[in-house]
Amino acid sequence: MTWFNTLLSGDQVEVVDLANDWLASVSDVDAEHDDGSSVKASFVESGLWSIGIDETWGGGGAPLELRLAAFVALGAHRPALAWASAQAHAAVEALGAADAVNHVAALIDGIVSGQTPVCVVERSAPQTRLEITDGHATGSVDRIDPAGTSPALVILDGDETAWLVQPPSVGSLVPLRRTGLAGASTSTATVGGPADRLSGVPVPAIRARLHRAGAAIAAGIAVDAAERAIAYSTERVQFGAPLRALPTVQQSLATQSALARECVTAVFDGDSLSPAGAAWSLRENVERAISVAASSVQSHGGYGYIREYGVERLLRDAVSLRAATDVRSAFRASFDLIPG
């Protein structure tokens, strides 16, 4: 099995088949108007939700390359749940690595079971306005995507420290308008309450895996957008021949396919193992996904703007994913650069 000639291992194919089977089982649920709750339980039950979480904490324990393959497969159709799952993986890894982990065991159980939503944010990000003094956090976060209500908050801070703010100290969730990511429960949040310091956390590695997950979700969007453009241009007859026969269309499809292939390659590239490489892959992949989805809309002509064809949703999801993954802050945190 390949995604635009990107060869997958046998284990990755099995994971993709599992994801596709689950997606087919919930295909009758309108993701556009679904708040996520009606399919999240099924997602958890499938094992995909916690596929890469350590078995010690009740997860599947799958290696990173299998987790990423699942996120690519899920990215095109359920990106909000895929991003929520990616944050759950990062949160459990941070909580499980902390020096004093016993007091958060119940929270980990809630995250793995899908009962407790969790969001992972950067303390240094412009959208995070938090003061943490004497174990107490106050302030706000401009955007979170918990795919649920009453979330916990894991705040990455530097290279070895994270902070945990548990519900109900994360409150006053005010819904935010967004273009896509249906079911993400996108909102602003106020914070006021105890903040547990988590020491000994390998923040750069956790951050890198979270960024690679975002890059994988973006790759899924790009692959699906390119495939839809190819299918439509092959089936649509214009002036007695398929649209695909036109040189300009051929060039557009070739460009879309190449960008989609680059997205998948970037996800599984060994260079993206480093924090800097992962941040680069995330930034490049969300931009590629937006470009491919926009071109796919154009490839469909006027039909590209009709919801039934699905490509306009892919474009909206790609734009929303760029905001949800906070690409600019991700790049800054991994490269320690001042934006500008």
N, C-alpha and C positions, 0 to 999 in steps of 0.2 A: 504494500500500500504506500502511496506517495501523496504529498501535498505539493503539486507542481514540481515533481521530480526530486523532492526532498525525501530520501529513503528513511523509513521508520523501521525500528527493530520489531521482532515478533511480539515482544511484551508491550511495546507501545501500540501496536495494532490492536492487541486485545483490549487495552485501556480505551482506545478510541472507539472500538466497537461497543464497549460497555457504555460509554458516554452517548453514542448515537442511539443505542437501544433505549436508554433512559429518555433522551430527547424525544424519540418517537412516541414513548408512552405518555408524554405530557403535551404532545403537539396540539391536542384539541383545546388546551388552555390558552387563551389569548394573552400572550406575554405583555402586549401593549397596555392592557387594562388590568393586569394582575398585580396585586400588591406584594407578591412573592410568598405570602403565607400558604397559599393553596398548593404550591409545588415544593416548598422547602422541605417539608417532612419527607416527601418522596425522594428528594435529592439526598437527604441525610441517609435514608434507608438504603439507597443504592450503593452507598459506600464512597461515592465520589466526593461528597462534602469534606470528608476527613482522610482522603486517600493517602496523603503524604505525612499526616501527623503520626508521631512515634507511637508504636504499639503499646508502650508503657502507659500512654494516656488514652488508649482506646481507639486509636486511629489505625489506618491501614498499613502504615509503615513503608509505603512505596517510595523508591528513590526519586530524586528530583526530576530525572528525565521522563519518568512516567507521569508524575504530577503535572509537568508542563504540557505533555501530550494531551492530557485530559482538559487542561485549560484552553488549549487551542481549539479542541473539538467543541467545547462549551461556549467559547467566546462569541461565536456568531449568533447563537440563539438564546442564551441565557447569561449575558455578560454581567448583569447585576448580581446574580447568585454566584457566578464564578469569582467575581471580585470580593464578595463577602467571604467566600471560602478561602481565598488567598489571604485575606486579613486574619481569618481564624487560624490558619496555619502559622502565620507570623506571630500572632498573639500567644498561642500555645507554646511555640518555641521559646519565646521570651520568658513566659511564666515558668516553664519547665526548667529553664537554665538558671533561674535566679538562685542565689545562695540560700535563701529561706523560702522553700517552695511549698511547705506543708499547708500553710494557711490559705493558699490559692487552689488547692486540689479540687475543692468543690466547684470553683469557678471554671477550671479546666474541663471538668465533667460537663458543665452546662454548655460550654462552647462546643465541645466535641459532639454532644448530642443535638446541637442546633437549637437548644432552648434559650441560650443567652447570646444575643448579638454582641459583636465586639468590633471596634474600629481601631486601627493603628494609625497614629499621626506622628509627625515630626514636631518636636518642641520648638525648633528653630524656624519652622515654616511661617511665612507671613500670615497665613490663615489661622495659625494657632496663637492665641493671646492668653497665655496662662502665667500666673505667678504661683510658684510653689515654695512655701515657707513653712518650716517646722512641720512637715508632713501634711500640709493642708494646701489644696489647689483651688484657686479661684480664677475666673476669667471666662473665655469663650473659644469655640472653634467654629470658623466660618462655614465649614462644610464637612459633613461626615456622610458615609453611605453604608449604614449598618444592615440594610435589608431586614429591618425589624424594629421593635420598640424597646425602650429601656436598655440601651447598650452599655457595656463596659468600655473603658477607654484605656488603651496602652499607648504610652507616649515615649517615643524613642528619643534619647537625650545623650548625645555624644557617642562614644565608642563602647562603653561598658555599662551604661545605666539606662534603665527604662523606669517609667512610673505607671502605676496602676490606679485608675479611678473607677470604682465600682458603682453600679446603679444602687440607689437612686441619686448619687451625687452628680451624674450626668443627666441633666434635665432641661426643661424648657426647649424641647425639640421643635423648631419652627420649620415647616416644610419649605424647601427651596424649589423654584421652578427650574427645570432642566430640559434639555432637548430629548434625551434618550435615557437608557438604563432603567427601564420600567422595573419596578419592584425593588429599587435600591433604597427607598425611604430616605432620599436625600434631604438633609436638613442642616440648620445651624444648631449649635448646642451650647448651653451655658454649663459651667462647671463650678461646683461649690461643695467641697467636702474633703474627706481624708484622701491622701495620695500615698500609696505604698511605694517606697523606693525598692526597685529590683536591681540588685547589684550582681556583678559577674555575668552580665548578659552579653553575648557576642553580637552586639548591635550591627556592625558592618555586614556580617554574614547574613543576618536576618533581613536586613534592609535589601541586600542584593537579591535574595530569593523572592522577596515581595515584589521587587521591581521586575524580575524576570517573569513572575506570574502575570503582571500587568502587560508586559510585552507579549506574552503568549496569548492573552485574551485579545489584544489588538491584532495579532497574527490571524486568529480565527475570524475576526471581522473582515480582514483583508482577503483571506482565502475565499470566504463565502461570497463576497462582493464580486471578486474576479470571476468565480465560477458562474454566478448568475448572469454576468455580462456575456460570457462566452455562450452560455445556453440560449439566452435570448437572441443574440446576434446570429446564432446558427439556425434557430427556428423561424425567425422573423424574415419573411420574404419581401423584398422591395425591388420593383422594376424587374421582376422575373427571376431574381436570384437572392440567396440569403444575404443579409446585411454583412455577414462575415466576409463575403467576397470583395467588398469595397476596400481599397488600399488604406484609406484613412481609418476605417474600423479595424482592419488587421493591425495597424500600428498601435491603436489605442489598446486593443486586447493584449498585444504583446507587452506593452508597457505595464498594464495592470497585472498580468501574470508574473512579470519579472519582479515587480514590487512585492507581490504576495509571496513569491519564493524567497525574496530577501528577508521578509518578515519571519518566515519559519526558520530559515537558516540562522538568523540572529538569535532566535530563542534557544537553539540547541548548540550554538557556537561556544566552544570552550572559553573564548575570551570574555564572555559575558558572566563568567563565574566571579570575577572581581567586582567589588562595589562600583568602581568606575565603569567597567564594561556593562554591568547590568543597567546602570542609569542611562548609559548611552543607548543600549538596546531599547529600553522603554521609550525614551524620547523619540528615537528614529521610528520605532514601530507604530506609535500612535499617529505620527505624522504620515507615515506610509498608509496606514489604514484609512485615514481621512481622505487622502489623495485617491486611493483605489475606490473607495465608496463613492466619492464625488464623480469620478470617471464612470463608474458603473451606472449611476443615475443618468448621466449624459448618454451612455450607450443604449439605454432604454427609451431615449427620447421623452416624449410627454408621459409615457407610461411609468417612467422612473419616479414620478411624483405621486403615483397612486399607491396607496398603502398595500393593496393586494399583492403587488410585485415584490415587496419586502426590501428593496434596496434603499429607499429613503430612510427606513428605520436603521439600517446599517450605518448610514452616514450620521444620523443623530446619535446613535450609540457610540460611534468613534469619537465624536466631539465631546460627549459627556464623559467618556472614559479618560480623555485627556485631562479634564478637570478633576475627576475623581482620584486619579493616580497622582495628581499634583506634580506633573512632570518637571516643572521649573524648580520646585523645592527639592525634588528627588535628585536632580542633576546637581544642585548646589550642595546638598548634604553629602553626596558621594565624592564630589570633587573639591569640596571646601572652597567654592568660588562665591564671590559677591555678585549677585545678579546685576545686569545692566548692559 
